[in-house]
Amino acid sequence: MAGRSLRELTPLVSGLHRLGAELRYRRVTRELSQIQLGRLIHHSGALVSKVEKAERRPGVEFCRLADEVLETSGVLTRLWHAAAPPPAPASASTPDIAVAATDDIAEVSLRWADDVSGVIEVVCRMWRSEMDRRSLLVSSAWASTGFVGPLHAWLACRPDVVTGVPAGRGGRLVGQAEVDALWAMGVSFSDADNLLGGAYARSTLVHYLDATVRPLLLHGDCTERVGREVMAAAARLCDICAFMCFDSDRHGLAQRYFVQALRLAQASGDRALAAHILGDMSVHAHHRGDADQALALATAGYEAALRGGSPADAARCAALQGRAHALRGDAAAAAKSRLLAEQALDVEASDVPAWIRFFTPVALTFQAQYTAADLGQCREVQRLAPAVIDTIDGRQRRKVLSTAMLAHSYLPGPGAGTDADVDHACELLIDVLPALPSLTSARVHERVDKVRRGLIPYRDRASVRQFEGLYEHMLVTAAAGSS
């Protein structure tokens, strides 16, 4: 089974994607290549590949034969029945005018706009484009250097001249009440994301951006102060949208929303908010395995937070620097960054922005747990986990991520030593299984699947069989419920 690393799958997108992800997991568990499985079920390896990537809907016989060969007790067939057929394609006789008009937005949205009117035009086009379900923007690919240019532009930028949003068009008057409503909606969407994952309310957020925020930006008439506040609130909403995309496996789209969120924050003049967005971009780059970009973004965020007077954002960005160092394998630098984060978090601030109030000592411990996991420090992961898991703060996604990291630390391997305990790893996963169906977070499911892959060598163990049986039941029940 050696060779190229497997491409990431997106089981949360649809029932067909869920079927493909489970097919791959079962195939890898049996140590079969796509070609080998294809031969055993009398199909081509190319078809197996297409089914795994949800590029082809197989026949039910394909799934029945795969169930027999992979000994799944019929789970693939049940997932096939739960997966709704793909929608019929648009009529070929109807010109796809909407797509043609927005095809270039995937490229434009990675650029740093020259001025305020430019970034307003781009984000409004993005929201409009997303409302058209045929738009190519949603399927935008991740660009490996997509954050490089915007980061350099941010570091070199001078404050924008803002006279309104935009002023003098005789449009709707925009005042503090509208600004307060935008910030309140940001809190609501952020809470939904933390509780249930990125895919839960993202479509609702995009609709709100298009229906409510877009008219304010394009046709509002206000003072300079209110104008900057509107752009700051819009930047925060774009940032939340980007994080939701990232959390639900739409990495190319997330990257573009992050770039434009940072540009709006620059236009608003809110350095603390920009620091927070840079921190979110660092988390995204880290998830994509780019330690250098993660470190550069976190460092820029730390410096912006200090200039913006936000100790909590500085603490978070310092912690994210530690995670980037850990991804590089530099334990000493990671430890220094953690100390820097602890010192910044101890600084009192008279006014803590809403977006960073979550970053308490518990949140710092959670970041430290990530750092320890990247460094392979299993005992440190185990020491830190209870402070995160036992906290009752409504952050279900964080609790499950922390539990999955803890379970992985008990798998035999480098760093585990005598603390390896397969049975306990299974117990931990079983405890959080009830939460998985309601979490629309790809990161959560990826973390759990990482532990599942680590359990493959122990698949005949009673605790592993028990967990897999419960997981199968959860998977099929959840798929049937969402079909």
N, C-alpha and C positions, 0 to 999 in steps of 0.2 A: 504493500500500500504506500510505499515511499514515492515521492515525486513532488509535483507542484502543490502548493497549499490550496485548499478548497476555497472557491469563491463564496462569499457570504450569501446566505439565503435570507428571505424576508417572510417568515411564516405568518406574520401579523397582517399582511396585505390582503389575503383572501384564503378561502378554504383550499383552493388549488395550491397555493404556496405552502400552506400547512402540510398538505399531503406530500409535496415534494421534499420538504425539510425532513419529515419523518421517514420517507423512503431512503433518503441519504443516510440518516442516522442508523437505520436498520441494516443497510448495506455495509456501512463502515464497521458496525458491530460484528458482522459476520466475516469481515476482512476480505470482501469481494470488490473487485474493480467494477466499473460500469459495464465493461465488455463482458466480464465473467458472469455478472448477474443477467445481462441480456441474453447470453447463450442459454442459461439455465431456465429462463422463462420464454425462450423462443422469440426474442425480440432483439433489436440491435442495441449496442451500447450507446449509440447516438440518441436513440429514443429514451433510454434511461436518463441520460444527461438532460434532455429537454424536459422530461417530467419532473426531475429534481429541481430544475430552475423555473418550473411553472410556465415554460414556454409551449408546452403541449399538454392537452387534457387527454389522458390515456383512456382506453376502454376499461370496463369493469373487469374483463378477463385478465388484463395486464395486472391489475391489483390483486386479483384472486390468486394468480400464479406466484406473484411476488410474496404474498402472505404465506403460501405453502413453502417456498424455498427459504424464506427468511424466518419462518416459524414465528409469526407475529400474532397468532390466534385471531386473525381476521381484522386487525386494526386498520390496515391500509384500505381494505374494501369498505369498511365503515366510514373512513375519512372520505373516500370517493363519493359515497352516497350523500355525505353531509356537504360536500363542496358543490355549490351552485354552478350550473353551466356558465361559460363566459358570455357576456352580452354580445348581441349580434353587431357586426361592424356597420359603420355608417354607410349609407348608399353611395356607390361609386359615382352616381350621376349628380350628386350634390357637391359643388365645389367647397373645399374645406377652407373657406375664407378666413375664419377665426384663427385657425392654426397658422395659415400663411402670414397673417398680420402679427403674430406673436412669436414666430419661430426664432427671431434673433434675441428674444428676451433672456434666454438661457446664457447667452454670451455677454450681453450688456449688463446683466445683474451681477457679474463677477468683477465689474470695473468700479473704480472709485470715481464718482461723479465730480466734475470740476467745480460745481457750485450748488447752491441750495435748490434752485429750480430743477437742476439735473437729477438730484437724488429723489426729489418728490415725484418727478415724472417716472423714474425707474420703479419705485416701490408701488406706485399706483398701477402701473402696467403689470407688475407681478401679481397684484391682487386680482385685477381684472382677468389676467391670463389664467389664474388658478380657478376662477369661477367657470371658465370654459373647460369642461372636462376633457376636451380633445387636445388641450394645450400640451406641448412637449416640455414645458417648464417643469412639471411635476416629476418627470422621469430624468431630469438632468443628472449627468454623471459627476461624481466627485473629481475635482481637479487637484492633482498632487501639489501644485504650486499656487492654488487658488487664494491662499491667505497671504502669500508673500508680498505681492504688489500692494494690496490694501493696508497691510501692516506698515510698509515703508511710507505709504502716503499719509497714514495717520501720524507717524512719527515726525513727518516733515511739514504737516499742515499748520497753517495759521488760522485763527478764528474766522468763521464766515461772517459776512455782513448780512444781518437779518433785519428786515423792516416790517415783517408781518408774515402771514402764511396764506397766500401772499397778500400784501397790502394794496389798497387802492383799486380793487376790482369791483367794488360795490356789491360784494357777495354777502353771505350770511355773517352776521356779527358773532364773533367767537370770544367768550369771556372765561372767567375763572371757573364757572360752573361746568362748562364743557371739559376743561382741563381736569377738574376733579373727577368727573365721570370716567374719563379715559384711564386715569390712574387706578380708580376703583375696579374697573374691568380687568386691568392688568393683574391686580391681586387675585381676582376670581379665577382667571385663566391659569395663573401660576399655581394656585392651590389645586385646581383640577388636574394639572399635569403631575404634580408631586404625589397626589393621591392615587390616580388611576393610570398614569402613563401618557406618553406623547400623542398616541393615536386617538385618545378618548374625545378631546374637544377641539382638535386642530381645525377641522372643517368649519366648526362654529366660529372659531377665532378668525379664520380667513374671511368668512362672510361678514363678520363685524368690521374687519379692517376695510373691506371693499364698500360696505353699505354706509358705515358711519365715519370712519377716519378719512377715507379718500375724499369725500366732499369737503371736509374741514381743511385738508391740505390744498386742494385745488381751488376752492371757491370761498374759503373763509376770509374774513377781514378782521384784523385784530392789531393790537399794539406789538411792539418788538418783544416786550417781556412775555406776553401771552403766546406770541408766535414761537419763541424758543421753548416754552413749556409744552406746547402742542407737539413740537418736533421731538422733545425728550420723551413724552408719553408714547408717541408713535414708535420711537426707537425701542423703547421697552417692550411694546407689543410685538414688534418685529423680532426682537431677541427671544421672546417667549415662543413665538412661532418657529423660529430657527431651532430652538432646543427641542420642541415637540417633534419637528422633522427628524432631527438627529436621533432622538429616543425611539422613533418608530421606523428607523432604518432608511430614511430618505436623505442620504448624506449629501448628495449633490444639491438638492433643494435647500437643505439646512445651511450649507456653506454660503449660498447666495443670500439667504436672509440674514445671516450673520454679518456679511460684508456691508449690506445696506443698513442694518441696524447700527453698526459702528459709524457709518457715514452720517446718519441722522443724528447720532449722539454728538458727533463732532460739530454738526451744524447748530445743535442746541447749546453748545458750550458747556455741557454737563460732563466734567471729567470723571466724576465718581461713577456715573452710569457707563461711560465709555470703558472704565476699568472693569466693571462687572461684565460687560459684553466681551472684552478681551479675555477675561477669565473663562467664560463659556466657550469661546473659540478654542482656548487652550485645552479644555476638557474634550472637545470634539477632535482636535488634532491628536491628542493622546489616545483616544479611542481608535483612531485610524492608524496608530502605531508610529506616528511621526514625532519622535521625542524632541528633535531640534526645533520644529515649529511650535510644539507645545511649550517649550521652554521660552522661546522668543516672545510668544504671545503673553504668557504668564508674567514675564519680566516687564513687558510694556504695561501690562495691567497694574502691576505692583507700583510702578513709578507714577502712573496716572492716578492711582488711588491716593498716594501720598500727597500729590499736588492738589487733588480734589477734596482732601480732608475727610476721607472715608477709611478709618482704621480697620473696619470689618472687611471691606473689599481688599485692603492691603493684606490682611491676614489670609483671606481665601487665596489670593493670587500667590502669596508666598508658599502656601500649602500645595498649590498646583505646580509651582516650581519644583517642589520636592518630588511630586509624582513624575515630572518629566525627568528629573535626575535618576529616579528609581528605574524608569524605563530604559535609561542609558546604562543601568547597572552601577551607578555611583552612589553607594550607600552613605558615604561621608557627606557629600554635598546634599543629599536628601535630608540627613539629620540636621544640617545647618539651616536648611529652609524651614524645617518644622519648628525649630527654635525661633526663627524669625517670625513665623506665623503666630506662635504662642505669645510673643512679645507684642505684636501688633494687636492681637485680640484683647490684650490687657489694657490697651489705651481706651480711656473713656471718651465718648463722643456725645455731644448734646443733642444731635439730631441724626438718627440712624435711618437711612433711606429704606423704604418698604422692601425693595428687592433683595436686600442683604441681611434682613433681620433674622433669617433662618440660620445664619452662620454663627452658631453658638459653639461652646466647647464640644458639644456632642457632634456637630457637623465637622469640626476640626479632627476629632477622633476618627470619624468615618473616612476622611481623606487620608489620615495616617494609616488606616487599615488598607486602603488601596495601595499606598506606597509600600507597606510591608508585603502585600501580596505580590507586587511586581518584583520585589527583591527576593522573593522566595523565603521570607522569614515567617515560617508557619506558626511558631510559638507566639510571635508578636501579633499576628492576625488573631490568634485565639485569645490573647490577653486583652486586645482592644475591643473585640466584637460585642461582649455583653453590654458595654456602655451605650452602644448604638441600638442593639436589638431590643433591649429592655426599656428603651425610652418610648413613652406614649406621646406622640406629637402629630399623629395623622399622616406621617410620611411613610406610607406603606411600601412604596417602591424602594426607598432607602433600606427599610428593614429587610426586605427580601434579598436585595443585592448584598447586604452585609451577611445575611445568613448563608447565601450561596458561597461567598468568599470563605466563610468559616468552614463550611462543609468541605470545600476543596482543600483546605489546609490539613484536613485529616486523612487525605488520600496518601497512600504510600508513594514515596518519591523523594527527590532532593529536598532537604530542609525539613522533612517530616520526622525523620529519626524514629524514636520509640513512641512518638505521639500518634503515629498512624492508627486510624481506627475507622475502618470501612463501615462498620455497623452504625457508629455514631454519625458519620457523614450522611447515611441514609435516613437516620432518625431526624436530623436537622432538616433535610429536604422534605420529608413527609410532613413536618410541622407547618411548612409554608405552602404546601400544595393547594390548600383551599383558597389562597390569595391569588394564585396564578391566573385563573380564568378572567378575573376582573381587571388584571393589569395589562394594559395595552402598551407595554414597554418592551421593545426588542432587546434592550440591554439586559433586562431581567431574564428573559427567556434564553438569551445567549449565555448568561452566567450559569443558569441551571443546566443547560445543555453541555457546558464545559465540564461540569461535575459528572453528568451522565456519561460523557466520553471517557472520563477518568475511571468510571466504574466498570467499563467494558471488560477488563481482565478478570473481574470478580462476578461476572454475570450469573454464575451458578450458585453464588452465595444466597442464603435464604433472605437476608435483609435487602439485597439488591433486587431479587425477584419480587419481593413485596413492594418495594418502591416502584419498580417498573410497572407492576400490575396496577397500582394506584394511579401512576402517571398516565398510563394508557386510558384508563377509565376517565380521568379528568380531561384528557386531550379530545377523545371522541365525543364526550358529553358537551364540552365547550364548543366543538366544531358544529355539532348538530344544533346547538342553541343559537349559533350565529348565522346559520344558513338560511 
